[in-house]
Amino acid sequence: MIRLGQKRPRLRLEAEAYDRLRRQVLERDGWRCQHCGRATQLEVHHIRMRSKLGDDALENLITLCTDCHKAKHSGKRPVGKMS
């Protein structure tokens, strides 16, 4: 018999706490897109989506510019990826 893993509730912060975490992520990432290096139009992306139990946690968030963020969600490879 195969036992399925117990689903756990995801960590989802309230708006004020999420805003503080978002700023921490931007500072940690040097206010740069972690794919192309752009320093404008930055957003914070969940590596593991909230809908897949991705937490609002520092280790699950990354800074992306709007273009790379859009490409990530559409399944396309971001243009200008840093090596």
N, CA, C and O atoms as a printed pandas DataFrame, in Angstrom:
     atom_number atom_name residue_name chain_id  residue_number  x_coord  y_coord  z_coord
0              1         N          MET        A               1    0.838   -1.169    0.000
1              2        CA          MET        A               1    0.000    0.000    0.000
2              3         C          MET        A               1    0.893    1.246    0.000
3              4         O          MET        A               1    1.847    1.328    0.774
4              5         N          ILE        A               2    0.584    2.208   -0.865
5              6        CA          ILE        A               2    1.343    3.451   -0.952
6              7         C          ILE        A               2    0.643    4.505   -0.110
7              8         O          ILE        A               2   -0.555    4.748   -0.255
8              9         N          ARG        A               3    1.420    5.126    0.775
9             10        CA          ARG        A               3    0.859    6.198    1.610
10            11         C          ARG        A               3    1.132    7.537    0.946
11            12         O          ARG        A               3    2.268    7.855    0.593
12            13         N          LEU        A               4    0.107    8.285    0.789
13            14        CA          LEU        A               4    0.267    9.613    0.226
14            15         C          LEU        A               4    0.706   10.571    1.315
15            16         O          LEU        A               4    0.278   10.467    2.465
16            17         N          GLY        A               5    1.568   11.507    0.937
17            18        CA          GLY        A               5    2.048   12.503    1.894
18            19         C          GLY        A               5    0.913   13.399    2.372
19            20         O          GLY        A               5    0.012   13.755    1.613
20            21         N          GLN        A               6    0.981   13.742    3.607
21            22        CA          GLN        A               6   -0.014   14.632    4.196
22            23         C          GLN        A               6    0.183   16.026    3.634
23            24         O          GLN        A               6    1.299   16.546    3.631
24            25         N          LYS        A               7   -0.891   16.631    3.160
25            26        CA          LYS        A               7   -0.793   18.015    2.716
26            27         C          LYS        A               7   -0.662   18.903    3.936
27            28         O          LYS        A               7   -1.319   18.696    4.956
28            29         N          ARG        A               8    0.191   19.882    3.809
29            30        CA          ARG        A               8    0.378   20.818    4.894
30            31         C          ARG        A               8   -0.136   22.177    4.447
31            32         O          ARG        A               8   -0.137   22.473    3.252
32            33         N          PRO        A               9   -0.559   22.983    5.359
33            34        CA          PRO        A               9   -0.980   24.321    4.964
34            35         C          PRO        A               9    0.241   25.131    4.554
35            36         O          PRO        A               9    1.301   25.023    5.171
36            37         N          ARG        A              10    0.093   25.935    3.522
37            38        CA          ARG        A              10    1.222   26.772    3.099
38            39         C          ARG        A              10    1.308   27.999    3.999
39            40         O          ARG        A              10    0.320   28.427    4.596
40            41         N          LEU        A              11    2.503   28.545    4.079
41            42        CA          LEU        A              11    2.719   29.761    4.851
42            43         C          LEU        A              11    2.371   30.936    3.956
43            44         O          LEU        A              11    3.066   31.200    2.975
44            45         N          ARG        A              12    1.308   31.636    4.285
45            46        CA          ARG        A              12    0.893   32.805    3.522
46            47         C          ARG        A              12    0.785   33.981    4.488
47            48         O          ARG        A              12   -0.030   33.980    5.411
48            49         N          LEU        A              13    1.617   34.970    4.254
49            50        CA          LEU        A              13    1.685   36.115    5.150
50            51         C          LEU        A              13    0.592   37.131    4.868
51            52         O          LEU        A              13    0.044   37.185    3.768
52            53         N          GLU        A              14    0.284   37.931    5.873
53            54        CA          GLU        A              14   -0.627   39.051    5.685
54            55         C          GLU        A              14    0.104   40.120    4.893
55            56         O          GLU        A              14    1.332   40.102    4.818
56            57         N          ALA        A              15   -0.633   41.052    4.302
57            58        CA          ALA        A              15   -0.089   42.042    3.368
58            59         C          ALA        A              15    1.113   42.807    3.918
59            60         O          ALA        A              15    2.120   42.944    3.223
60            61         N          GLU        A              16    1.028   43.304    5.142
61            62        CA          GLU        A              16    2.116   44.096    5.704
62            63         C          GLU        A              16    3.381   43.259    5.879
63            64         O          GLU        A              16    4.477   43.720    5.560
64            65         N          ALA        A              17    3.238   42.046    6.379
65            66        CA          ALA        A              17    4.388   41.159    6.563
66            67         C          ALA        A              17    4.968   40.746    5.208
67            68         O          ALA        A              17    6.185   40.624    5.070
68            69         N          TYR        A              18    4.109   40.530    4.209
69            70        CA          TYR        A              18    4.583   40.161    2.871
70            71         C          TYR        A              18    5.365   41.320    2.247
71            72         O          TYR        A              18    6.380   41.090    1.590
72            73         N          ASP        A              19    4.912   42.548    2.441
73            74        CA          ASP        A              19    5.634   43.713    1.915
74            75         C          ASP        A              19    7.043   43.794    2.512
75            76         O          ASP        A              19    7.996   44.121    1.805
76            77         N          ARG        A              20    7.176   43.499    3.797
77            78        CA          ARG        A              20    8.506   43.502    4.430
78            79         C          ARG        A              20    9.378   42.382    3.842
79            80         O          ARG        A              20   10.560   42.587    3.567
80            81         N          LEU        A              21    8.790   41.216    3.657
81            82        CA          LEU        A              21    9.526   40.085    3.081
82            83         C          LEU        A              21    9.940   40.392    1.651
83            84         O          LEU        A              21   11.062   40.082    1.249
84            85         N          ARG        A              22    9.053   40.992    0.889
85            86        CA          ARG        A              22    9.341   41.359   -0.497
86            87         C          ARG        A              22   10.555   42.289   -0.552
87            88         O          ARG        A              22   11.432   42.122   -1.399
88            89         N          ARG        A              23   10.599   43.253    0.342
89            90        CA          ARG        A              23   11.731   44.182    0.382
90            91         C          ARG        A              23   13.025   43.439    0.750
91            92         O          ARG        A              23   14.087   43.740    0.204
92            93         N          GLN        A              24   12.941   42.484    1.658
93            94        CA          GLN        A              24   14.115   41.675    2.018
94            95         C          GLN        A              24   14.644   40.926    0.800
95            96         O          GLN        A              24   15.855   40.848    0.591
96            97         N          VAL        A              25   13.738   40.377    0.000
97            98        CA          VAL        A              25   14.139   39.628   -1.198
98            99         C          VAL        A              25   14.847   40.556   -2.180
99           100         O          VAL        A              25   15.903   40.214   -2.713
100          101         N          LEU        A              26   14.263   41.735   -2.418
101          102        CA          LEU        A              26   14.872   42.700   -3.334
102          103         C          LEU        A              26   16.264   43.112   -2.851
103          104         O          LEU        A              26   17.195   43.209   -3.650
104          105         N          GLU        A              27   16.404   43.352   -1.561
105          106        CA          GLU        A              27   17.709   43.720   -1.005
106          107         C          GLU        A              27   18.700   42.561   -1.112
107          108         O          GLU        A              27   19.854   42.760   -1.492
108          109         N          ARG        A              28   18.249   41.353   -0.778
109          110        CA          ARG        A              28   19.123   40.173   -0.867
110          111         C          ARG        A              28   19.653   39.991   -2.288
111          112         O          ARG        A              28   20.813   39.633   -2.492
112          113         N          ASP        A              29   18.781   40.244   -3.267
113          114        CA          ASP        A              29   19.135   40.034   -4.673
114          115         C          ASP        A              29   19.790   41.265   -5.307
115          116         O          ASP        A              29   19.983   41.312   -6.521
116          117         N          GLY        A              30   20.128   42.255   -4.485
117          118        CA          GLY        A              30   20.847   43.423   -4.974
118          119         C          GLY        A              30   20.033   44.313   -5.894
119          120         O          GLY        A              30   20.590   45.031   -6.724
120          121         N          TRP        A              31   18.715   44.267   -5.748
121          122        CA          TRP        A              31   17.811   45.081   -6.571
122          123         C          TRP        A              31   18.062   44.844   -8.063
123          124         O          TRP        A              31   18.054   45.780   -8.863
124          125         N          ARG        A              32   18.285   43.574   -8.422
125          126        CA          ARG        A              32   18.528   43.179   -9.816
126          127         C          ARG        A              32   17.746   41.917  -10.140
127          128         O          ARG        A              32   17.567   41.042   -9.293
128          129         N          CYS        A              33   17.279   41.841  -11.391
129          130        CA          CYS        A              33   16.643   40.610  -11.882
130          131         C          CYS        A              33   17.695   39.507  -11.828
131          132         O          CYS        A              33   18.820   39.693  -12.290
132          133         N          GLN        A              34   17.334   38.382  -11.274
133          134        CA          GLN        A              34   18.266   37.268  -11.119
134          135         C          GLN        A              34   18.436   36.454  -12.393
135          136         O          GLN        A              34   19.195   35.485  -12.413
136          137         N          HIS        A              35   17.722   36.846  -13.478
137          138        CA          HIS        A              35   17.907   36.193  -14.780
138          139         C          HIS        A              35   18.693   37.072  -15.733
139          140         O          HIS        A              35   19.642   36.601  -16.360
140          141         N          CYS        A              36   18.320   38.344  -15.859
141          142        CA          CYS        A              36   18.957   39.197  -16.873
142          143         C          CYS        A              36   19.775   40.339  -16.290
143          144         O          CYS        A              36   20.520   40.990  -17.023
144          145         N          GLY        A              37   19.660   40.597  -15.002
145          146        CA          GLY        A              37   20.445   41.644  -14.365
146          147         C          GLY        A              37   19.817   43.029  -14.396
147          148         O          GLY        A              37   20.394   43.981  -13.871
148          149         N          ARG        A              38   18.660   43.153  -14.995
149          150        CA          ARG        A              38   17.980   44.443  -15.086
150          151         C          ARG        A              38   17.685   44.995  -13.689
151          152         O          ARG        A              38   17.419   44.238  -12.755
152          153         N          ALA        A              39   17.736   46.333  -13.559
153          154        CA          ALA        A              39   17.520   46.964  -12.258
154          155         C          ALA        A              39   16.238   47.787  -12.209
155          156         O          ALA        A              39   16.038   48.560  -11.272
156          157         N          THR        A              40   15.374   47.631  -13.199
157          158        CA          THR        A              40   14.104   48.367  -13.225
158          159         C          THR        A              40   12.947   47.393  -13.419
159          160         O          THR        A              40   13.133   46.260  -13.864
160          161         N          GLN        A              41   11.762   47.856  -13.079
161          162        CA          GLN        A              41   10.527   47.071  -13.209
162          163         C          GLN        A              41   10.668   45.693  -12.552
163          164         O          GLN        A              41   10.418   44.661  -13.175
164          165         N          LEU        A              42   11.071   45.706  -11.289
165          166        CA          LEU        A              42   11.330   44.456  -10.564
166          167         C          LEU        A              42   10.087   43.947   -9.858
167          168         O          LEU        A              42    9.261   44.722   -9.373
168          169         N          GLU        A              43    9.974   42.643   -9.811
169          170        CA          GLU        A              43    8.883   41.941   -9.132
170          171         C          GLU        A              43    9.493   40.787   -8.346
171          172         O          GLU        A              43   10.619   40.365   -8.610
172          173         N          VAL        A              44    8.745   40.292   -7.392
173          174        CA          VAL        A              44    9.197   39.135   -6.621
174          175         C          VAL        A              44    8.362   37.933   -7.058
175          176         O          VAL        A              44    7.132   37.977   -7.069
176          177         N          HIS        A              45    9.061   36.866   -7.413
177          178        CA          HIS        A              45    8.447   35.653   -7.968
178          179         C          HIS        A              45    8.564   34.496   -6.982
179          180         O          HIS        A              45    9.611   34.297   -6.366
180          181         N          HIS        A              46    7.480   33.735   -6.838
181          182        CA          HIS        A              46    7.510   32.510   -6.029
182          183         C          HIS        A              46    8.126   31.396   -6.874
183          184         O          HIS        A              46    7.615   31.082   -7.949
184          185         N          ILE        A              47    9.201   30.806   -6.407
185          186        CA          ILE        A              47    9.847   29.704   -7.122
186          187         C          ILE        A              47    8.886   28.516   -7.181
187          188         O          ILE        A              47    8.644   27.958   -8.251
188          189         N          ARG        A              48    8.355   28.144   -6.050
189          190        CA          ARG        A              48    7.286   27.136   -6.014
190          191         C          ARG        A              48    5.988   27.912   -5.835
191          192         O          ARG        A              48    5.798   28.600   -4.833
192          193         N          MET        A              49    5.106   27.796   -6.806
193          194        CA          MET        A              49    3.878   28.590   -6.815
194          195         C          MET        A              49    3.037   28.385   -5.560
195          196         O          MET        A              49    3.018   27.304   -4.971
196          197         N          ARG        A              50    2.351   29.440   -5.172
197          198        CA          ARG        A              50    1.443   29.343   -4.024
198          199         C          ARG        A              50    0.423   28.236   -4.235
199          200         O          ARG        A              50    0.075   27.521   -3.295
200          201         N          SER        A              51   -0.060   28.089   -5.467
201          202        CA          SER        A              51   -1.065   27.063   -5.749
202          203         C          SER        A              51   -0.513   25.650   -5.592
203          204         O          SER        A              51   -1.280   24.693   -5.495
204          205         N          LYS        A              52    0.801   25.514   -5.567
205          206        CA          LYS        A              52    1.460   24.211   -5.354
206          207         C          LYS        A              52    2.094   24.156   -3.970
207          208         O          LYS        A              52    3.107   23.486   -3.768
208          209         N          LEU        A              53    1.491   24.865   -3.022
209          210        CA          LEU        A              53    1.925   24.933   -1.629
210          211         C          LEU        A              53    3.239   25.684   -1.438
211          212         O          LEU        A              53    3.968   25.433   -0.478
212          213         N          GLY        A              54    3.539   26.606   -2.352
213          214        CA          GLY        A              54    4.720   27.446   -2.201
214          215         C          GLY        A              54    4.507   28.473   -1.104
215          216         O          GLY        A              54    3.503   29.187   -1.094
216          217         N          ASP        A              55    5.441   28.543   -0.195
217          218        CA          ASP        A              55    5.331   29.442    0.951
218          219         C          ASP        A              55    5.749   30.865    0.604
219          220         O          ASP        A              55    6.507   31.098   -0.338
220          221         N          ASP        A              56    5.241   31.799    1.378
221          222        CA          ASP        A              56    5.756   33.165    1.388
222          223         C          ASP        A              56    6.950   33.134    2.327
223          224         O          ASP        A              56    6.835   33.465    3.507
224          225         N          ALA        A              57    8.102   32.730    1.791
225          226        CA          ALA        A              57    9.314   32.575    2.596
226          227         C          ALA        A              57   10.514   32.998    1.761
227          228         O          ALA        A              57   10.523   32.824    0.543
228          229         N          LEU        A              58   11.515   33.547    2.412
229          230        CA          LEU        A              58   12.697   34.072    1.748
230          231         C          LEU        A              58   13.297   33.073    0.759
231          232         O          LEU        A              58   13.669   33.446   -0.354
232          233         N          GLU        A              59   13.392   31.820    1.157
233          234        CA          GLU        A              59   14.019   30.808    0.296
234          235         C          GLU        A              59   13.143   30.397   -0.885
235          236         O          GLU        A              59   13.614   29.678   -1.766
236          237         N          ASN        A              60   11.891   30.828   -0.931
237          238        CA          ASN        A              60   10.991   30.491   -2.039
238          239         C          ASN        A              60   10.732   31.684   -2.953
239          240         O          ASN        A              60    9.883   31.603   -3.841
240          241         N          LEU        A              61   11.440   32.778   -2.756
241          242        CA          LEU        A              61   11.196   33.988   -3.535
242          243         C          LEU        A              61   12.466   34.429   -4.237
243          244         O          LEU        A              61   13.570   34.250   -3.722
244          245         N          ILE        A              62   12.299   35.014   -5.433
245          246        CA          ILE        A              62   13.422   35.492   -6.235
246          247         C          ILE        A              62   12.993   36.772   -6.945
247          248         O          ILE        A              62   11.818   36.940   -7.271
248          249         N          THR        A              63   13.937   37.668   -7.182
249          250        CA          THR        A              63   13.673   38.917   -7.885
250          251         C          THR        A              63   13.785   38.695   -9.385
251          252         O          THR        A              63   14.790   38.179   -9.875
252          253         N          LEU        A              64   12.737   39.094  -10.111
253          254        CA          LEU        A              64   12.736   39.052  -11.569
254          255         C          LEU        A              64   12.194   40.369  -12.099
255          256         O          LEU        A              64   11.376   41.009  -11.439
256          257         N          CYS        A              65   12.641   40.788  -13.290
257          258        CA          CYS        A              65   12.034   41.948  -13.932
258          259         C          CYS        A              65   10.708   41.489  -14.547
259          260         O          CYS        A              65   10.442   40.290  -14.639
260          261         N          THR        A              66    9.892   42.439  -14.960
261          262        CA          THR        A              66    8.573   42.081  -15.494
262          263         C          THR        A              66    8.671   41.157  -16.706
263          264         O          THR        A              66    7.869   40.234  -16.846
264          265         N          ASP        A              67    9.660   41.400  -17.594
265          266        CA          ASP        A              67    9.790   40.562  -18.793
266          267         C          ASP        A              67   10.175   39.125  -18.442
267          268         O          ASP        A              67    9.587   38.178  -18.965
268          269         N          CYS        A              68   11.157   38.964  -17.563
269          270        CA          CYS        A              68   11.571   37.613  -17.167
270          271         C          CYS        A              68   10.482   36.915  -16.357
271          272         O          CYS        A              68   10.305   35.702  -16.471
272          273         N          HIS        A              69    9.754   37.672  -15.544
273          274        CA          HIS        A              69    8.659   37.099  -14.760
274          275         C          HIS        A              69    7.566   36.580  -15.686
275          276         O          HIS        A              69    7.054   35.475  -15.507
276          277         N          LYS        A              70    7.218   37.393  -16.675
277          278        CA          LYS        A              70    6.200   36.979  -17.645
278          279         C          LYS        A              70    6.655   35.736  -18.413
279          280         O          LYS        A              70    5.875   34.804  -18.613
280          281         N          ALA        A              71    7.916   35.726  -18.840
281          282        CA          ALA        A              71    8.460   34.573  -19.568
282          283         C          ALA        A              71    8.436   33.320  -18.700
283          284         O          ALA        A              71    8.124   32.231  -19.182
284          285         N          LYS        A              72    8.766   33.477  -17.424
285          286        CA          LYS        A              72    8.773   32.337  -16.497
286          287         C          LYS        A              72    7.385   31.712  -16.396
287          288         O          LYS        A              72    7.250   30.488  -16.406
288          289         N          HIS        A              73    6.359   32.546  -16.299
289          290        CA          HIS        A              73    5.001   32.037  -16.165
290          291         C          HIS        A              73    4.425   31.491  -17.470
291          292         O          HIS        A              73    3.501   30.677  -17.449
292          293         N          SER        A              74    4.964   31.932  -18.599
293          294        CA          SER        A              74    4.471   31.431  -19.885
294          295         C          SER        A              74    5.233   30.188  -20.324
295          296         O          SER        A              74    4.893   29.567  -21.331
296          297         N          GLY        A              75    6.264   29.829  -19.564
297          298        CA          GLY        A              75    7.056   28.637  -19.897
298          299         C          GLY        A              75    8.158   28.913  -20.888
299          300         O          GLY        A              75    8.849   27.989  -21.319
300          301         N          LYS        A              76    8.339   30.176  -21.263
301          302        CA          LYS        A              76    9.407   30.540  -22.210
302          303         C          LYS        A              76   10.686   30.825  -21.436
303          304         O          LYS        A              76   10.659   31.152  -20.250
304          305         N          ARG        A              77   11.791   30.695  -22.128
305          306        CA          ARG        A              77   13.078   31.014  -21.513
306          307         C          ARG        A              77   13.272   32.517  -21.548
307          308         O          ARG        A              77   13.127   33.125  -22.609
308          309         N          PRO        A              78   13.598   33.139  -20.413
309          310        CA          PRO        A              78   13.834   34.575  -20.397
310          311         C          PRO        A              78   14.967   34.978  -21.332
311          312         O          PRO        A              78   15.973   34.274  -21.425
312          313         N          VAL        A              79   14.813   36.094  -22.018
313          314        CA          VAL        A              79   15.820   36.613  -22.919
314          315         C          VAL        A              79   16.939   37.240  -22.082
315          316         O          VAL        A              79   16.673   37.819  -21.029
316          317         N          GLY        A              80   18.166   37.129  -22.536
317          318        CA          GLY        A              80   19.277   37.785  -21.865
318          319         C          GLY        A              80   19.658   37.148  -20.544
319          320         O          GLY        A              80   20.113   37.840  -19.633
320          321         N          LYS        A              81   19.481   35.851  -20.423
321          322        CA          LYS        A              81   19.796   35.162  -19.171
322          323         C          LYS        A              81   21.273   35.307  -18.836
323          324         O          LYS        A              81   22.149   35.115  -19.679
324          325         N          MET        A              82   21.519   35.656  -17.563
325          326        CA          MET        A              82   22.906   35.769  -17.099
326          327         C          MET        A              82   23.488   34.376  -16.914
327          328         O          MET        A              82   22.763   33.436  -16.589
328          329         N          SER        A              83   24.787   34.240  -17.117
329          330        CA          SER        A              83   25.416   32.938  -16.891
330          331         C          SER        A              83   25.960   32.823  -15.499
331          332         O          SER        A              83   26.524   31.789  -15.140
